């Protein structure tokens, strides 16, 4: 394909979507864009590039990560206790560890920070987006006090929300059982032991319902950055590179290589069981109502092991 970068491809798609969105007679909010990609692929860096480029085009943009919507330290401990034995919920990260209600409220408030001519709130009162510090409590993390949250004021034209599981959908019980039976062939980590077996996956499956119901309706399009040929084993390499870079910059503080491997092991099952929902949504008995709200307006950018684009696909 051409020599365009991930950022250039993503920007072109957003600009195209925004051109249609801003003249739509039914537009009553900013254009919400989701960015999904696995750990270490560069979602945060990409988002910074996109915000800068959009602002250069006088498109007022707000961005945040779903990482900043993790529950606080005490709430996270309570979740782990309530799900004792479920290694997938041992610490932050997976569906069920984000404050869905807080995220939905923030998205609703931002959706009101639209252009004055639409008769919606023009953003005279700032709202705040939480900030999560992963270094607190010896790396377990915690939400910072409200006084340290990021203030946002409008008007806003585009909202970018990035996260590794953005767009993941629950699947039917029969499909979950079928994938569980062939999980090793699908790439389930051999080192990951789930005390409650398939029930632990079912818990995550259930947790995803609130993301679908409370977050996804805001989004008009999604950009997925995906490993070529769905080679999710490359996530280990990318996440190790990310950790080594961080440790080189902060004097060696961070996880060992083995700890990074164990860390990624917890995430791989979600790609296996729920990752195709980004394109398919939740479809049962050929019911098209299960299609995601960003269907037909989204872009997948496939990258090689060095994160260089090799192909794109609209979906």
C-alpha positions, 0 to 999 in steps of 0.5 A: 500500500502507500507510504502513509502512516497510521496517523495520516490514514486515521486523520483522513478518515476522521476528516471525511466523517467530520465533513459529513457529520457537520452538515447533517441536519440531525447533528446534535452533538460533537462527532464521537470517534472510538480508537481501538487497538491492543496494548503497546500498539501506540493508541495514546501516541496516535490520539495525541497526533490526531488532536494536534492535526485536527486542531490545526484544521480549526476542529476543536477536539477533546480526547481521553482514554478509558484508562482514566475511567478505572475505578479508584483503589478501594473500589478496585479492591472490592471488585477483586474480593467480590470476584475471588478466584477470577484471575481476569479481575485481579487488578485493573484492566478488563471489562468490569474495572471501568466506572461505566456510570461516570464514563457515560455521564462524562460522554453525555456532558461532552455531547452537550458541548456543541455549536451554539447554532444547534441550540445545545449547551455551548460550553460556558461551564467547564466539565472535568475528566478524571485522571488515573495515576497507575503508579500509586499504591505500588503500581496498583493505581488510583484515581486522582482527586477531582481537583486534579482532573482535566477541565474541558470547556466547549464548544467541541467538534470532535471527541476521541476516546481510546481504549484497548477494548473499545468496541468489544461486544458480548457473545451468545452463551452457545458461542462462548461455550464453542470458543471455550472448547477450542480456546487453545487453538484460538491462542488462549495463554497456556499459563493463564489458570482460571479457577472457575473455568468458563464461568470467569469468561462469562463474568466478563461477557456479562460485564460488557453489556454495560459498555454496549448499552451506556457508552457505545451509543455515543459513537459515530465511527471507530478506528481499529489498529490491528496486528496483521493477520490477527497475530495477537502474540505480537502484543507481548513484543510491543508491550515489552518494548513499551515497558523497556522505553519507560524504564529507560526514561525513569531510572528502571522503575517498572515490570520485569519481562516476566511480569509483562508476560503475565500482565498480557496473559490476562488480556488475550482471552478478551481478544479471542472471545470478544474482539470480533464484536468491533466489526460484528456487534452482537448479532443473534439469529441474524438480527441486524439490530445487533450491529454496532452504531459505527457500522459502515463508517469505520476503518481498520488499519492493519499493521506489521510487527513494526507497526507499519500499515500494510492494509486498510479496510472500511467496515 
